Amino acid sequence: MTHEEIIQKLYDDTLVGNAPEVRDLVERGLADGLEPEKMLYEALIPSLEEVGARFERGDFFVPEMLIAARAMQGALDILRPLLADTGAETIGTFVMGTVKGDVHDIGKNLVDIMLEGAGFTVHDLGVNVAPETFVEQVQEHRPEIVGFSAFLTTTMPMFKANINALEKAGIRDDVIVMVGGAPVTQEYADAVGADGYAADASTAVRLAKDLIARRRAAVPA
Amino acid sequence: VLINRLPRYDILSEEAVATLDKGWRRIVSELGIEFLHDDALDAFRRAGMAVEDTKVILDPDFVLEQVAKAPRAFDLQARNPARSVHIGGDHMVFSPVYGCPFVRDGLERRDATLADFRNLARLAQAFPQLDSVGGTICEPNDVPLDSRHLDMVFNLMTLSDKPFMGSVTSGPNAADTIAMAEIVFGRESIEQTPCVISLINVNSPLRYDDRMLAALLEYARANQPTIVTPFLLMGAMSPVSVPAALAQQLAEALAGIALVQLIRPGCPVVLGSFLSNTDMQSGSPSFGTPESAVGLLCTGQMARHFGLPWRSGGGLTASQAVDAQAAYEAMMTMLPTMLAGTNYVMHAAGWLESGLVSCFEKFIVDVEILRMLEHEFTPLEVTEETLAFSAHEEVGAGGHFLGAVHTLERFRECFYRPLLSSTANYERWRRDGGKDAAARASEIYRRTLEEYVEPEMDADLRAELKAYVDRRRKELGD
């Protein structure tokens, strides 16, 4: 297989979510001297962009999005350490969780799928996550974005508590805060001082990319 | 209360019932159910069930032994004894929408407030189609969180004299609900005949969370019924097959019902069903779907199989507005609700936008649907008299019946009289403002609120209730 053939097949297999084949191709590419960046930027990311476009059009359903994202994450598991060595800029890292007192996670899981599908590295802390845990995990993973999810009006006030905890730990300005969940509105997000809110998973991904791009543009590298 | 004496629409064969029965047995005995509360785990452990961390592996026969202790039917007393209800058998109790953070009023969608909560409670009190005033009829976002349950229960108990639903957001909130019920009814009375029914959702798949369990335990100890409801949006919380969802629903609900019986044998409990599907294209929940209608019919048949009163149904829809979709999806759920003889119907009026919105106009649309179905499900009297031979004799061939004696004796009540529907001809309809059903519903709900009369309550009792709320609010720091 030529390098071009590997890139093309990597694109095709990621698109249909063939995870074992994607892993094999990445390893074969590496053995063959293909650069990790080339596989990421010329196959994996374009493929996932196409997945996202198909989902937006309604051609792809949620499970198709999910398996493509899994294939992408399988490839990234191999490539991530190599990419780190070269200093290549990744799409972004997300720390995510359902707030304390709330055990609902279907919506959050859907956002995870879409984020991973877009090439983000997602650290999902699960449900009923305490403010201290969010602080610890943000300190550990240094994500571009931390996401708080709430399904109940009674747990939405934890957004503010979490943001306060980040402030107290002196890391509020190091991280973008996004919030979401069925009862959450833009007004509520603004009121608690979040940086971003989206009404659904695919909008959340677009907004996440946007917010990161704006921040990177604002901070001189 | 509607007593549905028409035949049940049972669509499962005996083999299918047996297969579903095997299905739930396998889930509880091979996979187990998680209970995130020590008291629940202790109860199962003491009863001899294997407990691994938070997971309980259940013997299906033990589950059924416990389930058999639950009454097949029970009474729920109301502040006004004339409004007490019977839950089970052929009885159908209708309760309004529950749990919505937003309200819709006309074209406006906004955060729900206590004023909205009070108005929706007034509507539920005003329409005889609703047998219960409900519970969290909308979330009153403008009052402090820690004491919000006190405001809700106080308003439900004072604005209505129908049975109400209790707070389930924590054990202490459930205890407050019971304490307030004791003030009005007396402890002895509610131990005898319960007065508050509460919704316990399973955090499906296969898990009960600690808050819901704390509330369930509190109510069970006080002999107050809970509606134990697996929360199943197929595709997300259960497999994408209706039989799989049904088996899971039984596994989860029967395990919870067994727990109630372990805490207090004979405590009334309702097998709950909230079963619809995820739109696999977008990931959003869907309502009023054919799959949910099938699931509802099967749930009824299985509940009767286990001899349990059960809950399902409602005017469910995913629609964002009071439009054609809202009405046909609501009817798509309400018709099987009736065919299946659902004992407790939540969300029977006011549900919109997949349950995110309590809507005033949709409330009226749903009341119209309930009124029509009530009529449709009244057994037909076929007698010599209803054959009306005398009217034929009087009119003869080629005449008309508008003035026949038989007609004159009956014309005002012989047919269903709509509350909301218009039969006006086009010219008249246009002269009257050309209003569609949503616009007419808006007028009806406003008029109903104007005409609403608060049911009387003994002044001392009311003061005592208020004093409890004030004291607890202070203790809770609000």
Interface residues (C-beta under 8 A of the other chain):
Chain A: G58 F61 V62 P63 G101 V103 H104 I106 L110 T153 T154 P157 A182 P183 T185 D200 A201
Chain B: P101 F102 D111 E139 N141 L145 R148 T169 N203 D209 R211 L233 G235 A236 M237 T278 M280 Q281 S282 G283 S284 L356
